[in-house]
Amino acid sequence: MAPNARTGIQHAIWAQLVSGAMNGRALWWEDGYGIYFPALGMPWVRKYTDVEAPVVRFVEGVDMTGFKPIAARASGKIFGAALGNEEMIIGWYRDASCEPPDWNLQPVVSQQTVTLTIPGMATNWQVDFYSTKTGNGIISSTTVTQQGDTITLTLPDFADDIAFKVHVQE
């Protein structure tokens, strides 16, 4: 296995979440076919038994009824997606330079923004940014005001990747 394979696996699982297609660890070869070749697949499965735990904690209690892909534009150093409805949006973005096979990470990714097209009519939104290493550790929070049909999130500095939840502010 590649030295930084864990990073790639984590990215794949977070990407599954925000694509709307999360169905567990359905990583094509390793989980789908690796079980039929125990000498190859099972050591891999055993090595990364905890990798989806932060994603599970992140979505705990989130009602995804009516969630759809949210149109988003990201600044140049990040890559990701968002999913949501009129009341809530979840998103995940990663260091765009972190690609296989080495998954080299920048020490810090800063001054990046994500502009989301909002499906509802709410004006004010609460944004909570989360650590993707734990899934439940809020890094910071802010509020944003809808401008036309969009909101723009300024991401806090991060390394590797970051997740967020955006709620209608009451």
N, C-alpha and C positions, 0 to 999 in steps of 0.2 A: 504494500500500500504506500502511496505517496506520503511523504512526511507531513504535509498540510492537508491531507484528505479530510480530516474532521471539519475544517473550514468549509470545504466544498459540500460536504454532506449537510452541515447546518444551513448553508445557503439554499440548498435544494429543498429542505423541509420548510424554511420560511417562505420561499418562493411558492411552494405548493399552497400554503395558507392564503396568500394574497392573490393567487390565481383563481381561487374559488374551487380548486380541484383537490383539496387536501383529503387524502384518504389513508392517512398513516404513512408508514415508511415504505412507500411503493417505489423504491428506487429500482429501476428496471432489472438490471442483472442481479445485483446483490440480494435483494429481497424476493424478486419475482422468480428467478431461476436458480439462484445460489442454493436454495434449500434442497434442490434435486442433486446437487453435487456437494455433499456435506464437507468434503475435504477442502473445498474452495470457499463456499458461501458461509458456513456456520462460524468460522473464526471471525469473519468480518462482522456478521450480525452480533456476535457476542462482544466484540470490541467497542461498538458504538451503541450500547443498550440505553444510554441516557440522553442521546442527542436530541430527541424530540421533546423532552421534558420542558424546556423553556417555552416552546410554542404552546404546549398544553396549558401551562400556567397563564400565558398571555391571553388566551381565549376563554379561560374559565369564567363562566357567568355571562359571556357575550351571546346575545340572541342574534343569530345570523339570518333570521327570517327576512326575506326580501333583499338580501345583500346581492349586489351586482358589481361588476368592475367599474371603477370610478376613473373617468378621464383625468390624467395627470401629466404635468410637464415638470421635469426635474432639471436642475442645473447640471453642468457638464461632468462633475466628478462622481456622480452617484447614479445608481440604477436600481429600479424596484417597481412596485405597484401598490395600488390601494383598492379596497373593496368596501362597500358599504351600502347604506340606505339613507333615508331622509333624516334619521336621528343619530346615526353613528357611522364613522368610517374608521377602518383599521388600515395601517400601511406598514410597509417594510422597505427600507432602502439600504443598499450596500455600497461599499467602495467600488466604483466601476473599474478600477484598475486591478482588482483582485479576481484573476481568471485562472482556470486550470492551464497547465497541470501543476503550477507552483503555488497559486493562490497568494501571491505576494501582496502584502498589505501596506498601505501608507501608514506612518506612525499616527497621523491624525488627519481627519477629513473635516474641513471647516468652511464656514461661509457658504453653505449650500441651501438651496430652497426647493420646495415642492409646491406647485400650484395645482390645487384640486378643483375640478368642476363639481359644484355641490348640487345634488338632486332635489333638495328641499328648499323651503322658503325662510328658514331660520336666518337671523342676522348675525348673532354672536355664537362663537364656538369655543369650547374648552379643549385644549390640546395637551395631552400627556405623552411625554416621550419615555420609552422604556429601554432598559438594558436587555439585549437579546441573549445575554449569557444566563440571566435568571428568568426572564419573562415576566417578572412581577416587580422589579425594582424601578420605580419612577425616577428618571434622571432629572427631569425638569418639567415644568408646566407653564403654559401661557394661554392667553386668549387672543383670538383673531376675529376680525369683523369681515363679513362677506362683502365683496366688491363686485357688483354685477352678479354673475353666477359662479364666482370663484372665491377661494380663500388661498392665501399664500402662507406657507409655513416656513419659517427660518429654523433650520435644524440646529440643535446644539452641536458643538464639536464632538466627534466620535471617532472611534477606531473600528474598522471592520464593517459593522452594520448597526442599524438602529430601527426600532419599531415605534409606532405611535397609535394612539386612539384619539379620535376627534369626536366629541359629544356636543349636541346642542346645549348651549349654556342657558340655564333656566333663569 
